[in-house]
């Protein structure tokens, strides 16, 4: 049995309403919608707690979700008619799913601060 590295989940599972993923370096608490397929999550709030006590609370979107929202807002007053997308502490990823998002956070969690 190999020892886990900081990017590999040590523990994961539901603590309703949270889906928590713990690694050696951080714990990520995702807040997906009820009944949402965890492999298809494309827009989710997450609270990341690093082992040094620092915290970060981004909203994670996929590129496809950003495009969908901008199209939805076209012709409305929201986001200047869908001409821009802005969210504080937003993180945009290519691939949907909690595992993919956790991998991005684990890739270099300190660069987001």
FIKOL-836015 format. One record per residue (C-alpha): residue in one letter; z negated, y, x. Coordinates in nm, 2 decimals. Layout:
! FIKOL-836015
+----+--------+--------+--------+
! aa !     pz !     py !     px !
+----+--------+--------+--------+
!  A !      Z !      Y !      X !
...
+----+--------+--------+--------+
! end
This chain:
! FIKOL-836015
+----+--------+--------+--------+
! aa !     pz !     py !     px !
+----+--------+--------+--------+
!  X !   0.00 !   0.00 !   0.00 !
!  X !   0.10 !   0.33 !   0.15 !
!  X !  -0.11 !   0.65 !   0.14 !
!  X !   0.01 !   0.92 !  -0.09 !
!  X !   0.15 !   1.24 !   0.07 !
!  X !   0.09 !   1.58 !  -0.09 !
!  X !   0.41 !   1.57 !  -0.29 !
!  X !   0.36 !   1.23 !  -0.45 !
!  X !   0.16 !   1.22 !  -0.77 !
!  X !  -0.18 !   1.04 !  -0.73 !
!  X !  -0.25 !   1.06 !  -1.10 !
!  X !  -0.06 !   1.16 !  -1.41 !
!  X !  -0.12 !   1.15 !  -1.78 !
!  X !  -0.22 !   1.31 !  -2.11 !
!  X !  -0.53 !   1.53 !  -2.16 !
!  X !  -0.40 !   1.66 !  -2.49 !
!  X !  -0.25 !   1.91 !  -2.53 !
!  X !  -0.19 !   1.91 !  -2.15 !
!  X !   0.02 !   1.67 !  -1.94 !
!  X !  -0.15 !   1.67 !  -1.60 !
!  X !   0.00 !   1.57 !  -1.27 !
!  X !  -0.23 !   1.56 !  -0.97 !
!  X !  -0.12 !   1.53 !  -0.60 !
!  X !  -0.32 !   1.57 !  -0.28 !
!  X !  -0.22 !   1.94 !  -0.27 !
!  X !  -0.24 !   2.06 !  -0.63 !
!  X !  -0.29 !   1.98 !  -1.00 !
!  X !  -0.02 !   2.09 !  -1.24 !
!  X !  -0.11 !   2.11 !  -1.61 !
!  X !   0.20 !   2.13 !  -1.83 !
!  X !   0.20 !   2.23 !  -2.19 !
!  X !   0.50 !   2.06 !  -2.35 !
!  X !   0.58 !   2.08 !  -2.72 !
!  X !   0.43 !   1.80 !  -2.94 !
!  X !   0.65 !   1.49 !  -2.93 !
!  X !   0.88 !   1.64 !  -2.66 !
!  X !   1.04 !   1.38 !  -2.42 !
!  X !   0.88 !   1.45 !  -2.08 !
!  X !   1.21 !   1.37 !  -1.91 !
!  X !   1.39 !   1.64 !  -2.11 !
!  X !   1.14 !   1.93 !  -2.09 !
!  X !   1.35 !   2.24 !  -2.01 !
!  X !   1.11 !   2.53 !  -2.10 !
!  X !   0.74 !   2.48 !  -2.04 !
!  X !   0.42 !   2.67 !  -1.93 !
!  X !   0.24 !   2.52 !  -1.64 !
!  X !  -0.09 !   2.60 !  -1.47 !
!  X !  -0.10 !   2.51 !  -1.10 !
!  X !  -0.43 !   2.48 !  -0.92 !
!  X !  -0.42 !   2.43 !  -0.54 !
!  X !  -0.69 !   2.25 !  -0.36 !
!  X !  -0.79 !   2.58 !  -0.19 !
!  X !  -0.88 !   2.72 !  -0.53 !
!  X !  -0.58 !   2.95 !  -0.57 !
!  X !  -0.39 !   2.93 !  -0.90 !
!  X !  -0.05 !   3.01 !  -1.04 !
!  X !   0.07 !   3.01 !  -1.40 !
!  X !   0.45 !   3.01 !  -1.42 !
!  X !   0.69 !   2.93 !  -1.71 !
!  X !   0.95 !   2.69 !  -1.59 !
!  X !   1.30 !   2.70 !  -1.73 !
!  X !   1.61 !   2.50 !  -1.65 !
!  X !   1.93 !   2.69 !  -1.57 !
!  X !   2.08 !   2.54 !  -1.90 !
!  X !   1.78 !   2.67 !  -2.10 !
!  X !   1.82 !   3.02 !  -1.96 !
!  X !   2.19 !   3.01 !  -2.06 !
!  X !   2.11 !   2.88 !  -2.40 !
!  X !   1.85 !   3.16 !  -2.46 !
!  X !   2.09 !   3.43 !  -2.33 !
!  X !   2.36 !   3.30 !  -2.57 !
!  X !   2.11 !   3.29 !  -2.86 !
!  X !   2.01 !   3.65 !  -2.79 !
!  X !   2.37 !   3.78 !  -2.77 !
!  X !   2.43 !   4.02 !  -3.05 !
!  X !   2.06 !   4.08 !  -3.10 !
!  X !   1.82 !   4.35 !  -2.97 !
!  X !   1.64 !   4.09 !  -2.75 !
!  X !   1.70 !   4.11 !  -2.38 !
!  X !   1.97 !   4.39 !  -2.43 !
!  X !   2.18 !   4.16 !  -2.64 !
!  X !   2.13 !   3.86 !  -2.41 !
!  X !   2.26 !   4.04 !  -2.11 !
!  X !   1.96 !   3.96 !  -1.89 !
!  X !   1.68 !   3.72 !  -1.86 !
!  X !   1.34 !   3.82 !  -1.72 !
!  X !   1.00 !   3.66 !  -1.75 !
!  X !   0.69 !   3.73 !  -1.53 !
!  X !   0.61 !   3.43 !  -1.31 !
!  X !   0.92 !   3.25 !  -1.41 !
!  X !   1.06 !   2.96 !  -1.22 !
!  X !   1.41 !   2.84 !  -1.28 !
!  X !   1.50 !   2.48 !  -1.19 !
!  X !   1.83 !   2.28 !  -1.21 !
!  X !   1.70 !   1.95 !  -1.35 !
!  X !   1.49 !   1.91 !  -1.66 !
!  X !   1.17 !   1.70 !  -1.68 !
!  X !   0.81 !   1.71 !  -1.57 !
!  X !   0.88 !   1.49 !  -1.27 !
!  X !   1.16 !   1.71 !  -1.15 !
!  X !   0.95 !   2.03 !  -1.20 !
!  X !   0.66 !   1.87 !  -1.02 !
!  X !   0.89 !   1.79 !  -0.73 !
!  X !   1.00 !   2.15 !  -0.71 !
!  X !   0.65 !   2.28 !  -0.71 !
!  X !   0.55 !   2.02 !  -0.45 !
!  X !   0.84 !   2.12 !  -0.23 !
!  X !   0.68 !   2.44 !  -0.12 !
!  X !   0.41 !   2.56 !  -0.36 !
!  X !   0.30 !   2.85 !  -0.13 !
!  X !   0.63 !   3.03 !  -0.14 !
!  X !   0.58 !   3.14 !  -0.50 !
!  X !   0.27 !   3.35 !  -0.43 !
+----+--------+--------+--------+
! end
